[in-house]
Every structure is written in C-alpha cells, then in structure tokens.
C-alpha cells in the first residue's frame, strides 16, 4: 500500500464546495490505487467547532461530513494526525 501525504494547502479552498470536490478526488484516487491518505495537520480541515461568527465559519461543517461519508462507503484508509491546541 502506498501512503499519500496530502498537502492541505492544495485541498482547502475559499470557494463554496471546492474543498469537498478536492476531497472527493483524493478519496477516489486512494480507492483506485489502494493507498492510505495521510492528512498532515488535519485540524486545519476541521477548524474550531464552537466559534461561528459569520456564514464563512459554517462552511467547514460539510468537510467532516464529506470525509466521514467517504470513509463509510469506500475502502479508503486515512490517517488524521493533528496538534492539540
């Protein structure tokens, strides 16, 4: 099995729906190639759950949903290391 280290600067987008689209592409590639996705600094994907100041803070809520759905429906493996803050 290959380990694909994911650079989140190429995944996360400021445009609505683009981050989820990029994640779907990664999960598709991992499933086809039988690779493990290594999301370094995964906390950048999920953000803080308790701080919602405007509509832009709500957008990342769909990111964990996209990841969880793909993990349940595919054979992809992931590693989500994060720093505790």
KOLBARO-576010 format. One record per residue: residue number from 0; x, y, z of N, C-alpha, C, O in turn. Coordinates in steps of 0.001 Angstrom, whole numbers, plus 500000, padded with zeros to 6 digits. Layout:
NODE pos   n.c1   n.c2   n.c3  ca.c1  ca.c2  ca.c3   c.c1   c.c2   c.c3   o.c1   o.c2   o.c3
NODE NUM      X      Y      Z      X      Y      Z      X      Y      Z      X      Y      Z
...
END
This chain:
NODE pos   n.c1   n.c2   n.c3  ca.c1  ca.c2  ca.c3   c.c1   c.c2   c.c3   o.c1   o.c2   o.c3
NODE   0 500841 498810 500000 500000 500000 500000 500877 501242 500000 501870 501320 500724
NODE   1 500498 502204 499183 501197 503486 499149 500601 504432 500185 499422 504343 500528
NODE   2 501435 505330 500668 500995 506366 501602 501048 507690 500852 502113 508118 500407
NODE   3 499898 508332 500713 499826 509625 500029 499739 510736 501063 498721 510881 501740
NODE   4 500810 511525 501187 500795 512653 502120 500072 513810 501441 500471 514258 500366
NODE   5 499020 514282 502070 498172 515320 501497 498602 516686 502004 498631 516930 503211
NODE   6 498934 517573 501078 499248 518959 501405 497924 519726 501404 497350 519985 500346
NODE   7 497457 520076 502571 496133 520694 502698 496035 522064 502029 494933 522542 501758
NODE   8 497164 522692 501765 497103 523977 501070 496590 523807 499635 496122 524765 499020
NODE   9 496683 522580 499108 496161 522304 497770 494737 521742 497805 494114 521567 496758
NODE  10 494232 521466 498982 492903 520877 499134 491882 521919 499573 490794 522010 499004
NODE  11 492235 522697 500579 491302 523670 501151 491147 524858 500209 492129 525421 499726
NODE  12 489897 525225 499960 489594 526331 499056 488655 527317 499741 487858 526937 500599
NODE  13 488755 528555 499362 487849 529569 499912 486507 529574 499192 485566 530228 499642
NODE  14 486408 528863 498094 485172 528830 497316 484258 527703 497784 484725 526603 498079
NODE  15 482984 527969 497852 481997 527021 498350 482009 525752 497506 481893 525803 496281
NODE  16 482149 524618 498178 482081 523315 497534 483390 522816 496947 483498 521635 496619
NODE  17 484387 523680 496805 485655 523265 496193 486468 522347 497097 487096 521407 496610
NODE  18 486469 522601 498402 487205 521730 499321 486637 520313 499262 487391 519342 499203
NODE  19 485310 520196 499279 484676 518882 499227 484964 518191 497887 485179 516980 497844
NODE  20 484967 518960 496806 485282 518406 495488 486719 517868 495470 486975 516787 494940
NODE  21 487640 518622 496046 489038 518186 496112 489182 516927 496970 489953 516028 496635
NODE  22 488439 516867 498074 488475 515675 498926 487926 514455 498191 488481 513362 498304
NODE  23 486842 514634 497442 486290 513511 496670 487307 512967 495681 487428 511753 495516
NODE  24 488041 513862 495023 489080 513426 494075 490161 512616 494781 490625 511603 494256
NODE  25 490563 513063 495975 491585 512340 496736 491097 510956 497151 491819 509970 497009
NODE  26 489875 510886 497663 489334 509598 498069 489169 508667 496866 489421 507467 496980
NODE  27 488755 509194 495731 488641 508382 494513 489991 507807 494120 490097 506624 493799
NODE  28 491023 508642 494143 492370 508189 493777 492888 507142 494756 493513 506164 494347
NODE  29 492630 507344 496048 493081 506388 497053 492369 505052 496887 492979 503994 497039
NODE  30 491095 505103 496581 490334 503870 496405 490811 503106 495168 490961 501885 495212
NODE  31 491045 503812 494079 491523 503159 492852 492903 502541 493042 493164 501431 492579
NODE  32 493792 503276 493733 495173 502812 493877 495456 502028 495134 496576 501557 495327
NODE  33 494463 501876 495997 494674 501142 497248 495650 501847 498178 496435 501191 498864
NODE  34 495609 503167 498209 496554 503948 499007 495922 504407 500327 494702 504410 500488
NODE  35 496784 504787 501250 496370 505385 502517 496565 506888 502389 497628 507345 501970
NODE  36 495545 507657 502749 495640 509119 502725 496157 509603 504076 495590 509273 505118
NODE  37 497219 510376 504056 497817 510926 505272 497593 512430 505267 498292 513165 504569
NODE  38 496615 512886 506048 496280 514306 506136 497070 514919 507278 496634 514879 508429
NODE  39 498226 515485 506972 499051 516108 507996 498381 517388 508475 497832 518144 507674
NODE  40 498426 517629 509780 497771 518789 510384 496284 518811 510033 495767 519813 509537
NODE  41 495617 517717 510292 494210 517554 509931 493293 518571 510603 492197 518836 510107
NODE  42 493721 519135 511707 492862 520120 512378 492599 521335 511491 491637 522065 511730
NODE  43 493427 521568 510477 493173 522660 509534 491928 522395 508695 491267 523329 508241
NODE  44 491613 521122 508493 490410 520765 507739 489143 520997 508537 488115 521387 507984
NODE  45 489216 520760 509825 488002 520756 510636 487733 522056 511374 486578 522350 511680
NODE  46 488748 522837 511667 488545 524120 512337 487994 523958 513739 487897 522849 514264
NODE  47 487636 525075 514331 487050 525065 515671 485544 524954 515549 484916 525688 514785
NODE  48 484974 524044 516299 483535 523797 516212 482705 524836 516962 481544 525064 516624
NODE  49 483287 525458 517964 482481 526320 518814 482551 527809 518437 481917 528631 519099
NODE  50 483294 528169 517408 483422 529570 517033 482754 529792 515675 483315 529447 514634
NODE  51 481551 530371 515697 480847 530712 514458 480489 532184 514541 479609 532588 515300
NODE  52 481194 532977 513740 480959 534419 513751 480158 534873 512533 479394 535835 512613
NODE  53 480331 534186 511413 479587 534550 510205 479376 533313 509338 479739 532206 509737
NODE  54 478798 533493 508168 478466 532362 507284 479694 531584 506843 479603 530378 506612
NODE  55 480834 532240 506720 482045 531546 506286 482510 530505 507303 483140 529516 506928
NODE  56 482210 530714 508574 482588 529757 509609 481741 528488 509557 482143 527454 510089
NODE  57 480575 528560 508922 479712 527391 508823 480132 526462 507691 479832 525269 507733
NODE  58 480814 526981 506689 481188 526179 505526 482006 524935 505870 481745 523875 505303
NODE  59 482994 525019 506783 483779 523819 507069 482985 522683 507696 483495 521565 507780
NODE  60 481774 522924 508133 480969 521860 508737 480694 520737 507742 480506 519592 508154
NODE  61 480665 521032 506454 480419 519991 505462 481657 519151 505191 481544 518047 504658
NODE  62 482837 519651 505547 484078 518920 505292 484158 517621 506085 484419 516577 505487
NODE  63 483944 517631 507412 483971 516360 508136 482887 515397 507648 483088 514182 507640
NODE  64 481749 515941 507246 480674 515105 506727 481112 514395 505445 480870 513199 505278
NODE  65 481755 515136 504546 482262 514546 503307 483267 513446 503609 483203 512365 503025
NODE  66 484191 513717 504514 485216 512719 504873 484581 511489 505509 484907 510361 505137
NODE  67 483694 511692 506448 483047 510566 507121 482233 509710 506172 482268 508482 506250
NODE  68 481498 510353 505276 480692 509618 504299 481578 508758 503404 481257 507599 503143
NODE  69 482679 509313 502939 483579 508563 502058 484258 507415 502793 484471 506351 502211
NODE  70 484594 507613 504043 485214 506532 504817 484243 505366 505013 484649 504204 505014
NODE  71 482965 505684 505179 481968 504624 505371 481643 503888 504077 481309 502704 504110
NODE  72 481734 504570 502942 481257 503977 501690 482361 503462 500771 482067 502850 499745
NODE  73 483624 503699 501120 484719 503220 500278 485666 502360 501091 485514 502214 502304
NODE  74 486626 501806 500416 487651 501023 501097 488881 501843 501416 489942 501281 501686
NODE  75 488762 503177 501392 489912 504048 501624 490307 504044 503108 489461 503938 503995
NODE  76 491603 504161 503344 492152 504287 504693 492729 505684 504837 493275 506241 503884
NODE  77 492606 506255 506044 493124 507598 506295 493852 507654 507624 493578 506881 508543
NODE  78 494779 508583 507699 495467 508902 508936 495282 510396 509145 495566 511187 508245
NODE  79 494801 510797 510338 494448 512191 510595 495241 512760 511773 494626 513089 512788
NODE  80 496559 512896 511699 497285 513481 512832 496951 514963 512958 496789 515665 511959
NODE  81 496853 515416 514178 496539 516829 514434 497264 517272 515701 497594 516459 516564
NODE  82 497497 518548 515788 498087 519084 517011 496972 519506 517936 495948 520023 517490
NODE  83 497161 519293 519191 496135 519671 520162 496404 521089 520615 497502 521417 521064
NODE  84 495395 521920 520494 495557 523337 520889 494561 523706 521925 494539 524850 522380
END
